[in-house]
Amino acid sequence: MYNGRTGNAKSIMSLLTLGAKHGNTMELVIDGLDEAKAMIEMKQVISEQIQLNI
């Protein structure tokens, strides 16, 4: 969630249309039968991206 808008992490276009910029804060809301697995995977993706951008 960013600025009151939501996107679906299954679609990069959905996330890009939120308009968040570098340095903005987003809230992740993960819900569903595989939410624990999805949370682990999202943490890994975010961590890898942070390392690449440093």
mmCIF file as Biopython writes it, N, C-alpha, C and O atoms, coordinates in Angstrom:
data_model
#
loop_
_atom_site.group_PDB
_atom_site.id
_atom_site.type_symbol
_atom_site.label_atom_id
_atom_site.label_alt_id
_atom_site.label_comp_id
_atom_site.label_asym_id
_atom_site.label_entity_id
_atom_site.label_seq_id
_atom_site.pdbx_PDB_ins_code
_atom_site.Cartn_x
_atom_site.Cartn_y
_atom_site.Cartn_z
_atom_site.occupancy
_atom_site.B_iso_or_equiv
_atom_site.auth_seq_id
_atom_site.auth_asym_id
_atom_site.pdbx_PDB_model_num
ATOM 1   N N  . MET A ? 1  ? 0.858  -1.168  0.000   1.0 0.0 1  A 1 
ATOM 2   C CA . MET A ? 1  ? 0.000  0.000   0.000   1.0 0.0 1  A 1 
ATOM 3   C C  . MET A ? 1  ? 0.903  1.230   0.000   1.0 0.0 1  A 1 
ATOM 4   O O  . MET A ? 1  ? 1.892  1.289   0.730   1.0 0.0 1  A 1 
ATOM 5   N N  . TYR A ? 2  ? 0.554  2.192   -0.815  1.0 0.0 2  A 1 
ATOM 6   C CA . TYR A ? 2  ? 1.284  3.449   -0.870  1.0 0.0 2  A 1 
ATOM 7   C C  . TYR A ? 2  ? 0.292  4.583   -1.115  1.0 0.0 2  A 1 
ATOM 8   O O  . TYR A ? 2  ? -0.480 4.558   -2.073  1.0 0.0 2  A 1 
ATOM 9   N N  . ASN A ? 3  ? 0.331  5.556   -0.247  1.0 0.0 3  A 1 
ATOM 10  C CA . ASN A ? 3  ? -0.502 6.747   -0.404  1.0 0.0 3  A 1 
ATOM 11  C C  . ASN A ? 3  ? -1.991 6.396   -0.548  1.0 0.0 3  A 1 
ATOM 12  O O  . ASN A ? 3  ? -2.718 7.018   -1.322  1.0 0.0 3  A 1 
ATOM 13  N N  . GLY A ? 4  ? -2.421 5.391   0.214   1.0 0.0 4  A 1 
ATOM 14  C CA . GLY A ? 4  ? -3.823 4.980   0.196   1.0 0.0 4  A 1 
ATOM 15  C C  . GLY A ? 4  ? -4.211 4.080   -0.964  1.0 0.0 4  A 1 
ATOM 16  O O  . GLY A ? 4  ? -5.369 3.680   -1.080  1.0 0.0 4  A 1 
ATOM 17  N N  . ARG A ? 5  ? -3.252 3.758   -1.824  1.0 0.0 5  A 1 
ATOM 18  C CA . ARG A ? 5  ? -3.540 2.919   -2.992  1.0 0.0 5  A 1 
ATOM 19  C C  . ARG A ? 5  ? -2.886 1.561   -2.799  1.0 0.0 5  A 1 
ATOM 20  O O  . ARG A ? 5  ? -1.853 1.449   -2.140  1.0 0.0 5  A 1 
ATOM 21  N N  . THR A ? 6  ? -3.488 0.538   -3.372  1.0 0.0 6  A 1 
ATOM 22  C CA . THR A ? 6  ? -2.936 -0.807  -3.268  1.0 0.0 6  A 1 
ATOM 23  C C  . THR A ? 6  ? -2.536 -1.326  -4.639  1.0 0.0 6  A 1 
ATOM 24  O O  . THR A ? 6  ? -3.047 -0.887  -5.670  1.0 0.0 6  A 1 
ATOM 25  N N  . GLY A ? 7  ? -1.605 -2.274  -4.618  1.0 0.0 7  A 1 
ATOM 26  C CA . GLY A ? 7  ? -1.168 -2.938  -5.839  1.0 0.0 7  A 1 
ATOM 27  C C  . GLY A ? 7  ? -1.022 -4.425  -5.560  1.0 0.0 7  A 1 
ATOM 28  O O  . GLY A ? 7  ? -0.992 -4.846  -4.404  1.0 0.0 7  A 1 
ATOM 29  N N  . ASN A ? 8  ? -0.934 -5.196  -6.591  1.0 0.0 8  A 1 
ATOM 30  C CA . ASN A ? 8  ? -0.782 -6.637  -6.462  1.0 0.0 8  A 1 
ATOM 31  C C  . ASN A ? 8  ? 0.650  -6.995  -6.835  1.0 0.0 8  A 1 
ATOM 32  O O  . ASN A ? 8  ? 1.081  -6.733  -7.958  1.0 0.0 8  A 1 
ATOM 33  N N  . ALA A ? 9  ? 1.399  -7.596  -5.898  1.0 0.0 9  A 1 
ATOM 34  C CA . ALA A ? 9  ? 2.805  -7.920  -6.126  1.0 0.0 9  A 1 
ATOM 35  C C  . ALA A ? 9  ? 2.998  -8.991  -7.195  1.0 0.0 9  A 1 
ATOM 36  O O  . ALA A ? 9  ? 4.126  -9.241  -7.619  1.0 0.0 9  A 1 
ATOM 37  N N  . LYS A ? 10 ? 1.927  -9.618  -7.628  1.0 0.0 10 A 1 
ATOM 38  C CA . LYS A ? 10 ? 2.034  -10.580 -8.718  1.0 0.0 10 A 1 
ATOM 39  C C  . LYS A ? 10 ? 2.230  -9.874  -10.057 1.0 0.0 10 A 1 
ATOM 40  O O  . LYS A ? 10 ? 2.560  -10.506 -11.060 1.0 0.0 10 A 1 
ATOM 41  N N  . SER A ? 11 ? 2.022  -8.558  -10.060 1.0 0.0 11 A 1 
ATOM 42  C CA . SER A ? 11 ? 2.153  -7.775  -11.287 1.0 0.0 11 A 1 
ATOM 43  C C  . SER A ? 11 ? 3.045  -6.565  -11.036 1.0 0.0 11 A 1 
ATOM 44  O O  . SER A ? 11 ? 2.675  -5.663  -10.284 1.0 0.0 11 A 1 
ATOM 45  N N  . ILE A ? 12 ? 4.216  -6.542  -11.663 1.0 0.0 12 A 1 
ATOM 46  C CA . ILE A ? 12 ? 5.120  -5.409  -11.489 1.0 0.0 12 A 1 
ATOM 47  C C  . ILE A ? 12 ? 4.469  -4.114  -11.963 1.0 0.0 12 A 1 
ATOM 48  O O  . ILE A ? 12 ? 4.715  -3.052  -11.391 1.0 0.0 12 A 1 
ATOM 49  N N  . MET A ? 13 ? 3.646  -4.191  -12.995 1.0 0.0 13 A 1 
ATOM 50  C CA . MET A ? 13 ? 2.962  -2.991  -13.484 1.0 0.0 13 A 1 
ATOM 51  C C  . MET A ? 13 ? 2.007  -2.438  -12.429 1.0 0.0 13 A 1 
ATOM 52  O O  . MET A ? 13 ? 1.858  -1.225  -12.289 1.0 0.0 13 A 1 
ATOM 53  N N  . SER A ? 14 ? 1.368  -3.331  -11.697 1.0 0.0 14 A 1 
ATOM 54  C CA . SER A ? 14 ? 0.461  -2.919  -10.631 1.0 0.0 14 A 1 
ATOM 55  C C  . SER A ? 14 ? 1.219  -2.130  -9.569  1.0 0.0 14 A 1 
ATOM 56  O O  . SER A ? 14 ? 0.707  -1.143  -9.041  1.0 0.0 14 A 1 
ATOM 57  N N  . LEU A ? 15 ? 2.432  -2.563  -9.259  1.0 0.0 15 A 1 
ATOM 58  C CA . LEU A ? 15 ? 3.239  -1.863  -8.256  1.0 0.0 15 A 1 
ATOM 59  C C  . LEU A ? 15 ? 3.790  -0.551  -8.799  1.0 0.0 15 A 1 
ATOM 60  O O  . LEU A ? 15 ? 3.834  0.448   -8.082  1.0 0.0 15 A 1 
ATOM 61  N N  . LEU A ? 16 ? 4.208  -0.548  -10.057 1.0 0.0 16 A 1 
ATOM 62  C CA . LEU A ? 16 ? 4.763  0.666   -10.645 1.0 0.0 16 A 1 
ATOM 63  C C  . LEU A ? 16 ? 3.733  1.782   -10.733 1.0 0.0 16 A 1 
ATOM 64  O O  . LEU A ? 16 ? 4.078  2.955   -10.597 1.0 0.0 16 A 1 
ATOM 65  N N  . THR A ? 17 ? 2.481  1.432   -10.957 1.0 0.0 17 A 1 
ATOM 66  C CA . THR A ? 17 ? 1.440  2.456   -11.086 1.0 0.0 17 A 1 
ATOM 67  C C  . THR A ? 17 ? 1.092  3.124   -9.753  1.0 0.0 17 A 1 
ATOM 68  O O  . THR A ? 17 ? 0.344  4.101   -9.728  1.0 0.0 17 A 1 
ATOM 69  N N  . LEU A ? 18 ? 1.628  2.603   -8.646  1.0 0.0 18 A 1 
ATOM 70  C CA . LEU A ? 18 ? 1.390  3.243   -7.359  1.0 0.0 18 A 1 
ATOM 71  C C  . LEU A ? 18 ? 2.104  4.590   -7.271  1.0 0.0 18 A 1 
ATOM 72  O O  . LEU A ? 18 ? 1.700  5.458   -6.497  1.0 0.0 18 A 1 
ATOM 73  N N  . GLY A ? 19 ? 3.153  4.766   -8.054  1.0 0.0 19 A 1 
ATOM 74  C CA . GLY A ? 19 ? 3.855  6.042   -8.090  1.0 0.0 19 A 1 
ATOM 75  C C  . GLY A ? 19 ? 4.870  6.256   -6.986  1.0 0.0 19 A 1 
ATOM 76  O O  . GLY A ? 19 ? 5.332  7.382   -6.799  1.0 0.0 19 A 1 
ATOM 77  N N  . ALA A ? 20 ? 5.235  5.218   -6.246  1.0 0.0 20 A 1 
ATOM 78  C CA . ALA A ? 20 ? 6.229  5.364   -5.190  1.0 0.0 20 A 1 
ATOM 79  C C  . ALA A ? 20 ? 7.599  5.631   -5.806  1.0 0.0 20 A 1 
ATOM 80  O O  . ALA A ? 20 ? 7.946  5.066   -6.843  1.0 0.0 20 A 1 
ATOM 81  N N  . LYS A ? 21 ? 8.355  6.480   -5.167  1.0 0.0 21 A 1 
ATOM 82  C CA . LYS A ? 21 ? 9.692  6.851   -5.613  1.0 0.0 21 A 1 
ATOM 83  C C  . LYS A ? 21 ? 10.738 6.319   -4.621  1.0 0.0 21 A 1 
ATOM 84  O O  . LYS A ? 21 ? 10.407 5.887   -3.517  1.0 0.0 21 A 1 
ATOM 85  N N  . HIS A ? 22 ? 11.993 6.363   -5.039  1.0 0.0 22 A 1 
ATOM 86  C CA . HIS A ? 22 ? 13.099 5.955   -4.171  1.0 0.0 22 A 1 
ATOM 87  C C  . HIS A ? 22 ? 13.031 6.734   -2.857  1.0 0.0 22 A 1 
ATOM 88  O O  . HIS A ? 22 ? 12.918 7.959   -2.857  1.0 0.0 22 A 1 
ATOM 89  N N  . GLY A ? 23 ? 13.101 6.020   -1.757  1.0 0.0 23 A 1 
ATOM 90  C CA . GLY A ? 23 ? 13.055 6.653   -0.446  1.0 0.0 23 A 1 
ATOM 91  C C  . GLY A ? 23 ? 11.670 6.707   0.169   1.0 0.0 23 A 1 
ATOM 92  O O  . GLY A ? 23 ? 11.541 6.995   1.359   1.0 0.0 23 A 1 
ATOM 93  N N  . ASN A ? 24 ? 10.624 6.437   -0.614  1.0 0.0 24 A 1 
ATOM 94  C CA . ASN A ? 24 ? 9.267  6.402   -0.061  1.0 0.0 24 A 1 
ATOM 95  C C  . ASN A ? 24 ? 9.072  5.125   0.752   1.0 0.0 24 A 1 
ATOM 96  O O  . ASN A ? 24 ? 9.774  4.133   0.552   1.0 0.0 24 A 1 
ATOM 97  N N  . THR A ? 25 ? 8.129  5.163   1.652   1.0 0.0 25 A 1 
ATOM 98  C CA . THR A ? 25 ? 7.799  4.002   2.477   1.0 0.0 25 A 1 
ATOM 99  C C  . THR A ? 25 ? 6.502  3.387   1.969   1.0 0.0 25 A 1 
ATOM 100 O O  . THR A ? 25 ? 5.513  4.081   1.734   1.0 0.0 25 A 1 
ATOM 101 N N  . MET A ? 26 ? 6.530  2.060   1.807   1.0 0.0 26 A 1 
ATOM 102 C CA . MET A ? 26 ? 5.335  1.312   1.402   1.0 0.0 26 A 1 
ATOM 103 C C  . MET A ? 26 ? 4.997  0.318   2.504   1.0 0.0 26 A 1 
ATOM 104 O O  . MET A ? 26 ? 5.879  -0.126  3.239   1.0 0.0 26 A 1 
ATOM 105 N N  . GLU A ? 27 ? 3.743  -0.023  2.614   1.0 0.0 27 A 1 
ATOM 106 C CA . GLU A ? 27 ? 3.298  -1.032  3.579   1.0 0.0 27 A 1 
ATOM 107 C C  . GLU A ? 27 ? 2.943  -2.294  2.804   1.0 0.0 27 A 1 
ATOM 108 O O  . GLU A ? 27 ? 2.158  -2.250  1.857   1.0 0.0 27 A 1 
ATOM 109 N N  . LEU A ? 28 ? 3.526  -3.420  3.213   1.0 0.0 28 A 1 
ATOM 110 C CA . LEU A ? 28 ? 3.200  -4.698  2.594   1.0 0.0 28 A 1 
ATOM 111 C C  . LEU A ? 28 ? 2.089  -5.373  3.383   1.0 0.0 28 A 1 
ATOM 112 O O  . LEU A ? 28 ? 2.182  -5.506  4.603   1.0 0.0 28 A 1 
ATOM 113 N N  . VAL A ? 29 ? 1.048  -5.796  2.697   1.0 0.0 29 A 1 
ATOM 114 C CA . VAL A ? 29 ? -0.038 -6.558  3.303   1.0 0.0 29 A 1 
ATOM 115 C C  . VAL A ? 29 ? -0.103 -7.870  2.546   1.0 0.0 29 A 1 
ATOM 116 O O  . VAL A ? 29 ? -0.411 -7.905  1.355   1.0 0.0 29 A 1 
ATOM 117 N N  . ILE A ? 30 ? 0.192  -8.945  3.255   1.0 0.0 30 A 1 
ATOM 118 C CA . ILE A ? 30 ? 0.226  -10.257 2.621   1.0 0.0 30 A 1 
ATOM 119 C C  . ILE A ? 30 ? -0.871 -11.105 3.247   1.0 0.0 30 A 1 
ATOM 120 O O  . ILE A ? 30 ? -0.927 -11.278 4.465   1.0 0.0 30 A 1 
ATOM 121 N N  . ASP A ? 31 ? -1.744 -11.632 2.387   1.0 0.0 31 A 1 
ATOM 122 C CA . ASP A ? 31 ? -2.896 -12.381 2.870   1.0 0.0 31 A 1 
ATOM 123 C C  . ASP A ? 31 ? -3.150 -13.561 1.944   1.0 0.0 31 A 1 
ATOM 124 O O  . ASP A ? 31 ? -3.019 -13.449 0.725   1.0 0.0 31 A 1 
ATOM 125 N N  . GLY A ? 32 ? -3.505 -14.669 2.525   1.0 0.0 32 A 1 
ATOM 126 C CA . GLY A ? 32 ? -3.839 -15.840 1.718   1.0 0.0 32 A 1 
ATOM 127 C C  . GLY A ? 32 ? -3.297 -17.119 2.323   1.0 0.0 32 A 1 
ATOM 128 O O  . GLY A ? 32 ? -2.645 -17.103 3.367   1.0 0.0 32 A 1 
ATOM 129 N N  . LEU A ? 33 ? -3.572 -18.212 1.665   1.0 0.0 33 A 1 
ATOM 130 C CA . LEU A ? 33 ? -3.157 -19.519 2.169   1.0 0.0 33 A 1 
ATOM 131 C C  . LEU A ? 33 ? -1.645 -19.665 2.240   1.0 0.0 33 A 1 
ATOM 132 O O  . LEU A ? 33 ? -1.139 -20.378 3.106   1.0 0.0 33 A 1 
ATOM 133 N N  . ASP A ? 34 ? -0.916 -19.008 1.352   1.0 0.0 34 A 1 
ATOM 134 C CA . ASP A ? 34 ? 0.537  -19.127 1.312   1.0 0.0 34 A 1 
ATOM 135 C C  . ASP A ? 34 ? 1.230  -17.858 1.812   1.0 0.0 34 A 1 
ATOM 136 O O  . ASP A ? 34 ? 2.337  -17.542 1.376   1.0 0.0 34 A 1 
ATOM 137 N N  . GLU A ? 35 ? 0.579  -17.129 2.728   1.0 0.0 35 A 1 
ATOM 138 C CA . GLU A ? 35 ? 1.110  -15.846 3.174   1.0 0.0 35 A 1 
ATOM 139 C C  . GLU A ? 35 ? 2.466  -15.960 3.866   1.0 0.0 35 A 1 
ATOM 140 O O  . GLU A ? 35 ? 3.310  -15.080 3.694   1.0 0.0 35 A 1 
ATOM 141 N N  . ALA A ? 36 ? 2.696  -17.017 4.643   1.0 0.0 36 A 1 
ATOM 142 C CA . ALA A ? 36 ? 3.989  -17.171 5.323   1.0 0.0 36 A 1 
ATOM 143 C C  . ALA A ? 36 ? 5.113  -17.327 4.301   1.0 0.0 36 A 1 
ATOM 144 O O  . ALA A ? 36 ? 6.169  -16.706 4.427   1.0 0.0 36 A 1 
ATOM 145 N N  . LYS A ? 37 ? 4.881  -18.147 3.303   1.0 0.0 37 A 1 
ATOM 146 C CA . LYS A ? 37 ? 5.868  -18.353 2.239   1.0 0.0 37 A 1 
ATOM 147 C C  . LYS A ? 37 ? 6.060  -17.064 1.444   1.0 0.0 37 A 1 
ATOM 148 O O  . LYS A ? 37 ? 7.189  -16.702 1.112   1.0 0.0 37 A 1 
ATOM 149 N N  . ALA A ? 38 ? 4.987  -16.384 1.145   1.0 0.0 38 A 1 
ATOM 150 C CA . ALA A ? 38 ? 5.065  -15.137 0.386   1.0 0.0 38 A 1 
ATOM 151 C C  . ALA A ? 38 ? 5.853  -14.075 1.148   1.0 0.0 38 A 1 
ATOM 152 O O  . ALA A ? 38 ? 6.620  -13.328 0.541   1.0 0.0 38 A 1 
ATOM 153 N N  . MET A ? 39 ? 5.679  -13.997 2.455   1.0 0.0 39 A 1 
ATOM 154 C CA . MET A ? 39 ? 6.404  -13.020 3.275   1.0 0.0 39 A 1 
ATOM 155 C C  . MET A ? 39 ? 7.907  -13.299 3.224   1.0 0.0 39 A 1 
ATOM 156 O O  . MET A ? 39 ? 8.709  -12.378 3.068   1.0 0.0 39 A 1 
ATOM 157 N N  . ILE A ? 40 ? 8.276  -14.551 3.353   1.0 0.0 40 A 1 
ATOM 158 C CA . ILE A ? 40 ? 9.692  -14.923 3.284   1.0 0.0 40 A 1 
ATOM 159 C C  . ILE A ? 40 ? 10.281 -14.539 1.929   1.0 0.0 40 A 1 
ATOM 160 O O  . ILE A ? 40 ? 11.380 -13.991 1.854   1.0 0.0 40 A 1 
ATOM 161 N N  . GLU A ? 41 ? 9.546  -14.828 0.868   1.0 0.0 41 A 1 
ATOM 162 C CA . GLU A ? 41 ? 10.031 -14.523 -0.480  1.0 0.0 41 A 1 
ATOM 163 C C  . GLU A ? 41 ? 10.115 -13.020 -0.723  1.0 0.0 41 A 1 
ATOM 164 O O  . GLU A ? 41 ? 11.064 -12.554 -1.354  1.0 0.0 41 A 1 
ATOM 165 N N  . MET A ? 42 ? 9.145  -12.255 -0.237  1.0 0.0 42 A 1 
ATOM 166 C CA . MET A ? 42 ? 9.185  -10.804 -0.408  1.0 0.0 42 A 1 
ATOM 167 C C  . MET A ? 42 ? 10.366 -10.200 0.358   1.0 0.0 42 A 1 
ATOM 168 O O  . MET A ? 42 ? 11.037 -9.301  -0.149  1.0 0.0 42 A 1 
ATOM 169 N N  . LYS A ? 43 ? 10.622 -10.686 1.567   1.0 0.0 43 A 1 
ATOM 170 C CA . LYS A ? 43 ? 11.768 -10.209 2.339   1.0 0.0 43 A 1 
ATOM 171 C C  . LYS A ? 43 ? 13.063 -10.465 1.578   1.0 0.0 43 A 1 
ATOM 172 O O  . LYS A ? 43 ? 13.952 -9.614  1.551   1.0 0.0 43 A 1 
ATOM 173 N N  . GLN A ? 44 ? 13.165 -11.638 0.960   1.0 0.0 44 A 1 
ATOM 174 C CA . GLN A ? 44 ? 14.360 -11.987 0.207   1.0 0.0 44 A 1 
ATOM 175 C C  . GLN A ? 44 ? 14.524 -11.063 -1.006  1.0 0.0 44 A 1 
ATOM 176 O O  . GLN A ? 44 ? 15.619 -10.557 -1.251  1.0 0.0 44 A 1 
ATOM 177 N N  . VAL A ? 45 ? 13.462 -10.843 -1.753  1.0 0.0 45 A 1 
ATOM 178 C CA . VAL A ? 45 ? 13.524 -9.970  -2.936  1.0 0.0 45 A 1 
ATOM 179 C C  . VAL A ? 45 ? 13.906 -8.553  -2.533  1.0 0.0 45 A 1 
ATOM 180 O O  . VAL A ? 45 ? 14.764 -7.940  -3.168  1.0 0.0 45 A 1 
ATOM 181 N N  . ILE A ? 46 ? 13.284 -8.029  -1.492  1.0 0.0 46 A 1 
ATOM 182 C CA . ILE A ? 46 ? 13.574 -6.662  -1.043  1.0 0.0 46 A 1 
ATOM 183 C C  . ILE A ? 46 ? 15.014 -6.558  -0.571  1.0 0.0 46 A 1 
ATOM 184 O O  . ILE A ? 46 ? 15.707 -5.598  -0.907  1.0 0.0 46 A 1 
ATOM 185 N N  . SER A ? 47 ? 15.470 -7.530  0.200   1.0 0.0 47 A 1 
ATOM 186 C CA . SER A ? 47 ? 16.842 -7.539  0.696   1.0 0.0 47 A 1 
ATOM 187 C C  . SER A ? 47 ? 17.842 -7.559  -0.457  1.0 0.0 47 A 1 
ATOM 188 O O  . SER A ? 47 ? 18.839 -6.837  -0.424  1.0 0.0 47 A 1 
ATOM 189 N N  . GLU A ? 48 ? 17.588 -8.369  -1.459  1.0 0.0 48 A 1 
ATOM 190 C CA . GLU A ? 48 ? 18.478 -8.452  -2.623  1.0 0.0 48 A 1 
ATOM 191 C C  . GLU A ? 48 ? 18.509 -7.121  -3.372  1.0 0.0 48 A 1 
ATOM 192 O O  . GLU A ? 48 ? 19.572 -6.691  -3.819  1.0 0.0 48 A 1 
ATOM 193 N N  . GLN A ? 49 ? 17.365 -6.470  -3.514  1.0 0.0 49 A 1 
ATOM 194 C CA . GLN A ? 49 ? 17.311 -5.194  -4.224  1.0 0.0 49 A 1 
ATOM 195 C C  . GLN A ? 49 ? 18.055 -4.104  -3.458  1.0 0.0 49 A 1 
ATOM 196 O O  . GLN A ? 49 ? 18.724 -3.264  -4.060  1.0 0.0 49 A 1 
ATOM 197 N N  . ILE A ? 50 ? 17.941 -4.117  -2.146  1.0 0.0 50 A 1 
ATOM 198 C CA . ILE A ? 50 ? 18.657 -3.128  -1.334  1.0 0.0 50 A 1 
ATOM 199 C C  . ILE A ? 50 ? 20.156 -3.315  -1.502  1.0 0.0 50 A 1 
ATOM 200 O O  . ILE A ? 50 ? 20.892 -2.339  -1.642  1.0 0.0 50 A 1 
ATOM 201 N N  . GLN A ? 51 ? 20.612 -4.564  -1.489  1.0 0.0 51 A 1 
ATOM 202 C CA . GLN A ? 51 ? 22.040 -4.841  -1.658  1.0 0.0 51 A 1 
ATOM 203 C C  . GLN A ? 51 ? 22.528 -4.413  -3.032  1.0 0.0 51 A 1 
ATOM 204 O O  . GLN A ? 51 ? 23.652 -3.925  -3.153  1.0 0.0 51 A 1 
ATOM 205 N N  . LEU A ? 52 ? 21.719 -4.579  -4.068  1.0 0.0 52 A 1 
ATOM 206 C CA . LEU A ? 52 ? 22.117 -4.193  -5.420  1.0 0.0 52 A 1 
ATOM 207 C C  . LEU A ? 52 ? 22.211 -2.682  -5.584  1.0 0.0 52 A 1 
ATOM 208 O O  . LEU A ? 52 ? 23.004 -2.189  -6.386  1.0 0.0 52 A 1 
ATOM 209 N N  . ASN A ? 53 ? 21.408 -1.954  -4.832  1.0 0.0 53 A 1 
ATOM 210 C CA . ASN A ? 53 ? 21.344 -0.501  -4.993  1.0 0.0 53 A 1 
ATOM 211 C C  . ASN A ? 53 ? 22.313 0.253   -4.086  1.0 0.0 53 A 1 
ATOM 212 O O  . ASN A ? 53 ? 22.374 1.482   -4.140  1.0 0.0 53 A 1 
ATOM 213 N N  . ILE A ? 54 ? 23.060 -0.448  -3.266  1.0 0.0 54 A 1 
ATOM 214 C CA . ILE A ? 54 ? 24.007 0.229   -2.353  1.0 0.0 54 A 1 
ATOM 215 C C  . ILE A ? 54 ? 25.318 0.442   -3.055  1.0 0.0 54 A 1 
ATOM 216 O O  . ILE A ? 54 ? 26.250 0.993   -2.469  1.0 0.0 54 A 1 
#
